[in-house]
Amino acid sequence: MRKALVPLLMLMLLLPFVPLTAAQCPGEGHTVMLKAPAVSKTATGELVGVATDFVITVAPGSGHVYVETWPLAEVDMQASARLAAQIAGKVLGVDMSEYDVFIQIKADSPIIGGPSAGGTMTVGIIAALEGWKVNPKVMMTGMINPDGTIGPVGGILEKASAAHDVGAEIFLIPQGQRIQYVQETQQNEIGGIVEINTQTKKVDVVEYAKERWGLQVIEIKDIYDAVYYFTGHRIPRPQAPAYVKIDTSFLRDDAVKDYENTTAYYQQTLEKLKKSDVSYATYITLMEALNEAAGILNQSKEALDDGRYYTTLSKDFQARIIIRHVDWYLDVNSPNDVERILKTVDSQINSSERIVSNLTIKGITMLQAVAAAEERVEQAKGLLQEAWKYYYSDDYWNAVGDVAFAYERAKTAVFWAQLGERFAGNDVISKDVVKATARDYIDSSNLIVTYIESMYGEVIGNDLTQSILQAEQYYEDGKYSAALFTAMEARVRAEVFLDTLGIDNQTILLDKLQTMKEDAKIAIGLAQSQGITPILAIAYYEFAESYEENGSSADIETAMIFYQYARETAQLFLTSTPAPVNVGEDNTTTDIPQIVIPTGTETNTPTTTPSGSSKSLSDGLIIALLVGTFLVGAAVGKKL
């Protein structure tokens, strides 16, 4: 019996290593081979560059994406591969449910993996779908974003070295990442005393790689640039309208009324405080809170006068949380009073949830608004849970603060639901659309967060990880809109973290901000060109502008996050497949494409120099010093 089991066990051990060629249908599909750089960690934790081989086959099928990695990657690449297939289909106007994609990834040592090869996989899938050859002298690194842009990654210098080692002549990196920050440690011994000095140095990857290896490093913006460099083919890039209208005049009446009501509530609560019999210490504390609310209301009035109506509503919302905290705290004379408030707010949240849940969603614009409403209901529930925890800990001040926030948040859910009804279309949209999109965002967001932790450790705490776990819980509970937005926001914050890590130069941050602002504007324009009014994206865009004007590093970080929110939400649920791309016979090559380096005189070429580029890298000390700024930026900016 034991002898009979030996062959069976051997067969089971060998099965994982059986190549996928039998499943690749080579007679019907196309196979493309590319190299991509990755990073691996040594036993001492040092990052080193590693070249990986990608074999990508696309064949007629039923929409499956299969990934095989050897050795196993530290971060799973399935979500990145699935997104790559989706973007390839979107770019070419191809229904990917009619194809299967097989991706084999091989390296000489274990790699971190994750999303940084997303761009490479997308290029490979596009080339396989079209039957195009790729230039083996071109390599790239960069995430693929849902809109086809190439997202930031880590380990740029290490990857450039790996590209050179395997003979690459062109190395493509995400736009804005040519400047890297590294640490140099010098050790001097003086009289038996060892002195260790660490310096942070800025490295221009373009100049460094050219001087050291003769490697041409080029920044690229999107997958259209990447495909051109790899294949020599130009895929028509979607064009935003020449004029993009971004204003929140549709919120004007709401903003005027809301400002008047909030100002009146402030005056009412101020008089209530003055007539109260609270102690001197309590009076001073509550008066300071109301003074803070008054300052926010002044900002609201300025925004109202400037025609920034969403900003007015958001500032009113921020002020109203504070005012309600003071108002309700003045009513607290015993624990029973706090309990009564908590139960009242619970009823309000349930009422808001019924209103949102009973809506029939018609049209993409309404879908986006209702998705925002559902997310806000779930946020209100979470705040109420925290309030109960404070209550049972006899911390009535914070209990009232959180329950005031929960109440106002629940009211904004109703606002967004009603706003969605104003923009209702004709076609009823199934919640299955939201469910599928939520699943994609959760998976891709989790991939990026895991990638950051693998590259840099837990440098930003567990905030993003907790957001992903919360999104998963929402998804399991059937709250797909809340899951979607929670995951999307985690993804955006992770990307902004990667894109600004180590940057302490205000000018460079502002340059990056302008790029994000322009990307958001283009996304809004593309949505409008499809007959969609992306009200949520327009609102976030305006809110970002209000922080951009303040100019501090924290405000710039917050503005970046909201511009990225605007870009992402503008694209949500735009699932219509574009017309198939016709590249034209004159743009078809049969031989390996030549390496093309565009000159400054060409008009339709990818950019080779950044418009303000920088990206941080490397060590834990740089990260630790600068991560605080990011967290401050991410924490502020409560939105309506």
C-alpha positions in Angstrom: 0.0 0.0 0.0 2.8 2.4 0.9 4.6 1.7 -2.4 1.4 2.4 -4.3 1.1 5.8 -2.7 4.5 6.9 -3.7 3.7 7.5 -7.5 0.5 9.3 -6.5 2.3 11.6 -4.1 4.9 12.3 -6.7 2.3 13.2 -9.2 0.5 15.5 -6.8 3.8 17.3 -6.0 4.6 17.8 -9.7 1.1 19.0 -10.8 1.7 22.7 -9.7 4.7 22.8 -12.0 3.0 21.5 -15.1 3.2 24.3 -17.7 0.0 26.0 -18.8 0.7 25.5 -22.5 -2.1 22.8 -22.8 -4.6 25.4 -21.6 -3.3 28.2 -23.7 -4.9 27.1 -27.0 -1.9 28.3 -29.0 -3.6 27.5 -32.2 -6.4 30.0 -31.5 -4.7 32.6 -29.4 -1.6 34.7 -29.3 1.3 34.6 -26.9 3.6 37.5 -25.9 6.8 37.4 -23.8 8.0 40.4 -21.9 10.5 41.1 -19.1 9.6 43.3 -16.2 11.7 44.4 -13.2 10.6 43.6 -9.7 12.2 43.9 -6.2 13.2 41.2 -3.8 14.3 41.5 -0.1 17.6 40.1 1.0 18.0 38.4 4.4 19.0 41.7 5.8 15.9 43.5 4.5 17.7 45.3 1.7 15.7 45.8 -1.5 17.4 44.5 -4.7 16.2 44.5 -8.3 15.2 41.3 -10.0 14.2 40.7 -13.6 11.1 38.6 -14.1 9.8 36.9 -17.2 6.1 37.3 -18.3 4.5 34.9 -20.7 1.0 36.2 -21.6 -1.4 34.3 -23.7 -4.9 35.4 -24.8 -7.2 32.9 -26.3 -11.0 32.6 -27.0 -12.7 31.7 -23.7 -15.2 32.8 -21.1 -13.5 35.8 -19.3 -11.1 34.0 -16.9 -7.7 35.3 -15.9 -5.2 32.7 -14.7 -1.9 33.6 -13.0 1.0 31.3 -12.2 4.0 32.7 -10.4 7.2 30.9 -9.6 8.6 31.3 -7.1 5.5 32.5 -5.3 5.3 36.3 -5.0 5.1 37.9 -1.5 2.1 39.8 -2.6 -0.6 38.1 -4.7 -0.8 39.4 -8.3 -4.3 38.0 -9.2 -6.2 41.3 -8.6 -3.6 43.3 -10.6 -3.8 40.8 -13.5 -7.6 40.9 -13.5 -7.6 44.7 -13.6 -5.0 44.6 -16.4 -7.3 42.4 -18.5 -10.2 44.8 -17.8 -8.2 47.9 -18.9 -6.9 46.1 -22.0 -10.5 45.4 -23.1 -11.6 48.9 -22.3 -8.7 50.5 -24.3 -9.3 48.3 -27.4 -13.1 48.1 -27.2 -13.0 44.3 -26.7 -15.4 42.3 -24.7 -13.0 40.4 -22.4 -15.8 38.0 -21.4 -15.1 36.3 -24.7 -11.4 35.6 -23.9 -9.3 33.8 -21.3 -6.0 35.3 -20.2 -3.1 33.2 -19.1 -0.1 34.8 -17.3 3.0 33.0 -16.3 5.5 34.9 -14.2 9.0 33.5 -13.4 11.9 34.9 -11.5 15.2 33.6 -10.2 14.3 34.5 -6.6 11.2 35.3 -4.6 9.8 38.8 -5.5 7.5 41.1 -3.6 5.1 41.2 -6.6 1.9 43.1 -6.2 0.6 45.9 -8.4 3.9 47.3 -9.9 3.7 45.0 -12.9 0.1 46.0 -13.7 1.2 48.2 -16.6 3.4 45.5 -18.1 0.6 42.9 -17.9 -1.8 45.3 -19.6 0.7 46.0 -22.4 1.1 42.2 -22.9 -2.6 41.5 -23.0 -3.2 44.3 -25.5 -0.3 43.0 -27.7 -1.6 39.5 -27.5 -5.1 40.6 -28.4 -3.9 42.5 -31.4 -1.2 40.0 -32.4 1.5 42.6 -32.1 5.2 41.9 -31.3 6.9 43.7 -28.4 10.4 45.0 -28.3 12.5 43.0 -25.9 14.7 46.0 -25.2 11.9 47.9 -23.5 10.9 47.3 -19.9 8.6 49.2 -17.5 7.3 49.4 -14.0 4.1 51.0 -12.8 0.6 50.1 -11.6 -2.3 50.2 -13.9 -5.2 52.4 -12.7 -8.9 51.9 -13.6 -8.7 54.9 -16.0 -5.6 53.5 -17.8 -3.1 55.8 -16.2 0.2 54.4 -14.8 0.3 54.6 -11.0 3.3 55.2 -8.7 5.5 52.3 -7.4 8.5 51.8 -5.2 12.0 50.5 -5.8 12.6 52.6 -9.0 16.4 52.6 -8.7 16.6 48.9 -7.9 14.3 48.1 -10.9 16.4 50.3 -13.2 19.5 48.3 -12.2 17.6 45.0 -12.9 16.5 46.3 -16.3 20.1 47.2 -17.3 21.3 43.7 -16.1 19.1 42.0 -18.7 20.0 44.3 -21.5 17.1 46.7 -21.6 17.7 50.0 -23.5 14.5 51.8 -22.5 13.0 51.7 -19.0 9.5 53.2 -18.6 8.5 54.6 -15.2 5.4 56.4 -13.9 5.2 60.1 -14.6 6.5 62.1 -11.7 8.8 59.5 -10.4 12.2 60.4 -11.9 13.4 62.0 -8.7 14.1 59.4 -6.0 15.4 59.9 -2.4 18.0 57.5 -1.0 19.9 57.4 2.2 23.7 57.2 2.4 25.3 56.0 5.6 28.9 56.9 6.4 30.8 55.3 9.2 33.9 57.1 10.6 36.1 55.8 13.5 37.8 58.6 15.5 39.9 57.5 18.5 38.0 54.3 18.9 34.6 56.0 18.7 32.5 55.0 15.7 30.5 57.9 14.3 27.6 57.0 11.9 26.2 59.8 9.7 23.1 59.3 7.5 22.3 61.7 4.7 19.3 61.8 2.5 20.2 62.4 -1.2 18.0 63.3 -4.2 18.7 61.1 -7.3 17.5 62.0 -10.8 16.9 58.5 -12.2 16.9 59.7 -15.8 20.4 61.3 -15.5 21.8 58.6 -13.2 20.7 55.6 -15.4 22.0 57.4 -18.5 25.4 58.2 -17.0 25.9 54.8 -15.3 24.4 52.3 -17.7 23.4 54.2 -20.9 19.8 53.2 -20.0 17.1 55.6 -21.3 14.6 56.2 -18.6 11.3 57.7 -19.8 8.3 58.8 -17.7 5.0 57.8 -19.1 1.5 59.0 -18.2 -0.8 56.1 -19.3 -1.1 52.8 -21.0 -1.3 54.5 -24.4 2.3 55.7 -24.0 3.4 52.3 -22.8 1.9 50.4 -25.7 3.6 52.8 -28.2 7.1 52.3 -26.7 6.7 48.5 -26.5 5.0 47.9 -29.9 5.4 51.0 -32.1 1.6 51.2 -32.4 -0.5 54.2 -31.4 -3.9 53.5 -29.9 -6.2 56.5 -30.1 -6.4 58.1 -26.7 -9.9 59.2 -25.5 -10.3 62.9 -25.9 -11.9 65.0 -23.2 -14.2 67.8 -24.5 -12.3 71.1 -25.3 -14.5 72.8 -22.7 -15.1 71.1 -19.4 -17.7 72.7 -17.1 -16.9 72.2 -13.4 -19.2 74.2 -11.2 -21.6 73.3 -8.4 -24.4 75.8 -9.3 -26.8 72.8 -9.0 -26.2 73.1 -5.2 -26.7 76.9 -4.9 -30.1 76.9 -3.4 -29.1 74.1 -1.0 -26.0 76.0 0.1 -27.8 79.3 0.7 -30.5 77.6 2.8 -28.0 75.4 4.7 -25.8 78.4 5.6 -28.7 80.3 6.9 -30.0 77.4 9.0 -26.5 76.6 10.4 -25.8 80.3 11.2 -29.2 80.5 13.0 -28.4 77.2 14.9 -25.1 78.7 16.0 -26.7 81.8 17.3 -29.4 79.8 19.1 -26.7 77.6 20.8 -24.6 80.5 21.7 -27.5 82.1 23.6 -28.3 78.8 25.2 -24.7 78.6 26.5 -24.8 82.1 27.9 -28.0 81.4 29.8 -26.8 78.1 31.1 -25.6 77.4 34.7 -22.6 75.4 33.7 -19.3 75.8 35.6 -16.7 78.3 34.6 -14.4 75.6 33.2 -17.2 74.0 31.2 -18.3 77.4 29.9 -14.8 78.2 28.6 -14.5 74.8 26.9 -17.9 75.1 25.2 -17.2 78.7 24.2 -13.9 77.7 22.6 -15.8 75.1 20.6 -18.3 77.6 19.4 -15.6 80.0 18.4 -14.1 77.2 16.3 -17.5 76.7 14.7 -17.8 80.4 14.0 -14.4 80.4 12.2 -15.6 77.6 10.0 -18.8 79.4 9.3 -16.8 82.4 8.1 -15.0 80.1 5.7 -18.4 78.8 4.6 -19.6 82.4 3.9 -16.5 83.1 1.8 -17.1 80.0 -0.2 -20.7 80.9 -0.7 -19.8 84.4 -2.0 -17.2 82.8 -4.3 -19.8 80.3 -5.8 -18.2 77.2 -4.3 -21.4 75.7 -3.1 -20.3 72.2 -2.2 -17.5 73.7 -0.1 -20.2 75.8 1.7 -22.2 72.7 2.5 -19.1 70.9 3.7 -18.0 73.7 5.9 -21.5 74.0 7.3 -21.5 70.3 8.0 -18.2 70.6 9.9 -19.5 73.6 11.9 -22.8 71.9 12.7 -21.1 68.9 14.2 -19.4 71.2 16.7 -22.5 73.2 17.4 -24.6 70.2 17.9 -22.0 68.7 20.3 -22.2 71.9 22.4 -26.0 72.1 22.2 -26.6 68.5 23.2 -23.9 68.5 25.9 -25.8 71.4 27.6 -28.8 69.1 27.9 -26.9 66.4 29.7 -27.5 66.3 33.4 -27.3 62.6 33.9 -26.3 59.4 32.1 -29.9 58.9 31.2 -29.8 62.1 29.1 -26.9 60.7 27.1 -28.6 57.4 26.6 -31.8 59.2 25.4 -29.7 61.1 22.8 -28.0 58.0 21.6 -31.4 56.2 21.1 -32.8 59.3 19.3 -29.9 59.3 16.8 -30.3 55.5 16.3 -33.8 56.2 15.1 -32.6 58.9 12.8 -30.0 56.6 11.2 -32.6 53.9 10.7 -34.9 56.4 9.1 -32.1 57.6 6.8 -31.3 54.0 5.9 -34.9 53.2 4.9 -35.0 56.3 2.7 -31.8 55.3 0.9 -32.6 51.5 0.7 -36.1 52.1 -0.9 -34.8 54.1 -3.8 -35.1 52.7 -7.3 -31.8 53.7 -9.0 -32.2 55.2 -12.4 -29.2 56.3 -14.4 -25.5 56.6 -13.6 -25.6 60.0 -12.0 -28.3 58.8 -9.5 -26.3 55.6 -8.9 -23.2 57.6 -7.9 -25.2 59.8 -5.5 -27.0 56.9 -3.9 -23.7 55.0 -3.5 -22.4 58.1 -1.6 -25.6 58.1 0.5 -25.3 54.4 1.5 -21.6 55.0 2.5 -22.7 57.8 4.8 -25.4 55.7 6.4 -22.7 53.1 7.3 -20.4 55.8 8.6 -23.1 57.1 10.8 -23.6 53.6 12.2 -19.9 53.3 13.0 -19.9 56.6 14.8 -22.9 55.6 16.9 -21.1 52.4 17.9 -18.2 54.5 19.0 -20.5 56.8 21.0 -22.0 53.8 22.8 -18.5 52.7 23.8 -17.7 56.1 25.2 -21.1 56.0 27.1 -20.3 52.7 28.7 -16.9 54.0 29.7 -18.6 57.0 31.4 -17.0 59.3 28.9 -20.1 61.4 28.2 -18.2 64.3 26.5 -16.9 62.1 23.7 -20.1 60.1 23.6 -22.0 63.2 22.8 -19.4 64.3 20.3 -19.5 61.1 18.3 -23.3 60.9 18.4 -23.5 64.5 17.1 -21.3 63.5 14.2 -23.4 60.4 13.6 -26.6 62.5 13.5 -25.2 65.0 11.0 -23.7 62.2 8.9 -27.0 60.4 8.7 -28.7 63.6 7.6 -26.2 64.0 4.8 -27.1 60.5 3.6 -30.6 61.7 3.0 -29.3 64.8 1.2 -27.3 62.7 -1.3 -30.2 60.4 -1.8 -32.5 63.3 -2.6 -29.9 64.8 -4.8 -29.6 61.6 -6.7 -33.4 61.6 -7.3 -33.1 65.1 -8.9 -30.7 63.6 -11.5 -32.6 60.3 -12.0 -32.4 59.0 -15.6 -34.6 56.5 -17.4 -32.8 53.2 -17.1 -33.1 51.2 -13.9 -29.7 50.0 -12.7 -29.2 46.7 -10.9 -27.2 46.6 -7.6 -25.2 43.8 -9.2 -23.3 46.6 -11.0 -22.3 48.1 -7.7 -21.4 44.7 -6.3 -19.0 43.8 -9.1 -17.4 47.2 -9.0 -17.0 47.0 -5.2 -15.3 43.6 -5.4 -12.8 45.0 -8.0 -12.0 48.0 -5.8 -11.6 46.0 -2.6 -9.2 43.6 -4.3 -7.1 46.3 -6.0 -7.0 48.4 -2.9 -6.0 45.5 -0.7 -3.2 44.8 -3.2 -1.8 48.3 -3.1 -1.9 48.5 0.7 -0.2 45.0 1.1 2.4 46.2 -1.4 3.2 49.3 0.7 3.5 47.2 3.8 5.8 44.7 2.0 8.0 47.5 0.7 8.1 49.8 3.6 6.7 48.1 6.6 3.8 49.5 8.6 4.9 53.1 8.1 1.4 54.5 8.0 0.0 52.4 10.8 -3.0 50.2 10.3 -5.4 52.9 9.1 -5.5 51.7 5.5 -5.6 48.1 6.5 -8.5 48.8 8.8 -10.3 50.6 5.9 -9.9 47.5 3.7 -11.2 45.2 6.5 -14.2 47.6 6.9 -14.9 47.5 3.2 -14.8 43.7 3.3 -17.3 43.7 6.2 -19.6 46.1 4.3 -19.4 43.8 1.3 -20.3 40.7 3.3 -23.2 42.6 4.8 -24.5 43.4 1.3 -23.6 47.1 1.6 -21.9 47.2 -1.7 -21.9 51.0 -2.2 -20.3 51.5 1.2 -17.8 48.8 0.5 -16.9 50.4 -2.9 -16.4 53.9 -1.5 -14.5 52.8 1.5 -12.1 50.7 -0.6 -11.8 53.5 -3.2 -10.8 56.0 -0.5 -8.2 53.6 0.9 -6.8 53.1 -2.6 -6.6 56.9 -3.2 -4.8 57.5 0.1 -2.4 54.7 -0.6 -1.6 56.1 -4.1 -1.1 59.6 -2.8 1.2 58.2 -0.1 3.3 56.4 -2.7 3.4 59.4 -5.0 4.5 61.9 -2.3 6.7 59.7 -0.1 9.9 61.5 0.9 9.1 64.8 -0.8 9.8 67.9 1.3 9.9 70.4 -1.5 6.8 72.5 -1.7 7.3 73.3 -5.4 7.5 69.7 -6.4 4.3 68.9 -4.3 2.5 71.7 -6.1 3.6 70.4 -9.5 2.2 67.0 -8.6 -1.0 68.6 -7.4 -1.5 70.3 -10.7 -1.1 67.0 -12.5 -3.7 65.4 -10.3 -6.0 68.4 -10.8 -5.7 68.1 -14.6 -6.3 64.4 -14.5 -9.5 64.9 -12.4 -10.7 67.6 -14.9 -10.2 65.2 -17.8 -12.0 62.4 -16.1 -15.0 64.7 -15.4 -14.9 65.9 -19.0 -14.9 62.3 -20.3 -17.9 61.5 -18.1 -19.8 64.6 -19.4 -19.0 63.6 -22.9 -21.0 60.3 -22.3 -24.0 62.3 -21.1 -23.2 61.8 -17.4 -23.2 64.6 -14.8 -20.7 63.4 -12.3 -22.0 65.4 -9.4 -19.9 63.7 -6.8 -16.7 64.2 -8.8 -17.5 67.9 -9.4 -18.2 68.4 -5.7 -14.9 66.8 -4.7 -13.0 68.8 -7.3 -14.3 72.0 -5.9 -13.6 70.9 -2.4 -10.0 70.1 -3.4 -9.6 73.6 -4.8 -10.6 75.1 -1.4 -7.7 73.3 0.2 -5.3 74.0 -2.6 -5.8 77.7 -2.0 -4.6 77.4 1.6 -1.1 76.3 0.5 0.2 74.5 3.5 1.8 71.1 3.1 -1.1 69.4 5.0 -3.7 71.3 2.8 -1.8 70.3 -0.4 -1.9 66.6 0.7 -5.7 66.9 1.4 -6.3 68.6 -2.0 -4.4 65.8 -3.7 -6.6 63.2 -2.0 -9.8 65.0 -3.1 -8.6 65.6 -6.7 -8.0 61.8 -6.8 -11.4 61.2 -5.3 -12.8 63.3 -8.1 -11.0 61.4 -10.8 -12.0 58.0 -9.4 -15.7 58.9 -8.8 -16.0 60.5 -12.3 -15.2 57.1 -13.7 -17.4 54.9 -11.5 -19.9 52.7 -13.3 -19.0 54.1 -16.8 -19.1 50.5 -18.1 -20.1 51.1 -21.7 -17.6 49.5 -24.0 -16.0 51.9 -26.4 -16.0 51.3 -30.1 -13.3 48.8 -31.2 -10.0 50.4 -32.0 -8.9 50.4 -35.7 -5.2 51.0 -35.7 -4.9 50.8 -39.5 -2.8 48.7 -41.8 -0.2 51.4 -42.2 0.5 51.2 -38.5 0.9 47.4 -38.3 4.4 45.9 -38.0 5.3 42.2 -38.4 8.9 42.5 -37.2 10.1 43.4 -33.7 9.3 47.1 -33.4 12.2 49.5 -33.4 12.9 51.6 -30.3 11.5 55.0 -30.9 12.7 58.0 -28.8 10.4 60.9 -29.6 12.0 64.3 -30.1 10.7 67.6 -28.7 9.4 68.6 -32.1 6.9 65.8 -32.3 3.4 66.6 -31.2 1.7 63.4 -30.4 4.4 61.7 -28.4 4.7 60.7 -24.8 6.5 63.1 -22.6 10.1 62.3 -21.8 10.6 64.9 -19.1 8.5 65.6 -16.1 6.5 68.7 -15.4 7.6 68.7 -11.8 8.6 65.3 -10.8 9.5 63.6 -7.6 8.9 60.5 -5.7 10.2 59.2 -2.5 11.8 56.0 -2.0 13.8 54.2 0.1 14.4 54.0 3.7 12.4 53.8 6.8 13.9 56.9 8.3 12.8 59.1 5.4 9.4 57.5 5.6 9.1 58.0 9.3 10.0 61.6 9.1 7.5 62.5 6.4 4.6 60.1 7.1 3.2 62.4 9.7 2.5 65.1 7.1 0.6 62.6 5.0 -1.5 61.4 7.9 -2.4 65.0 8.9 -3.5 65.7 5.3 -5.6 62.5 5.2 -7.3 63.2 8.5 -8.7 66.6 7.8 -11.3 67.6 5.3 -14.6 66.2 6.5 -16.8 66.2 3.4 -20.5 66.5 3.2 
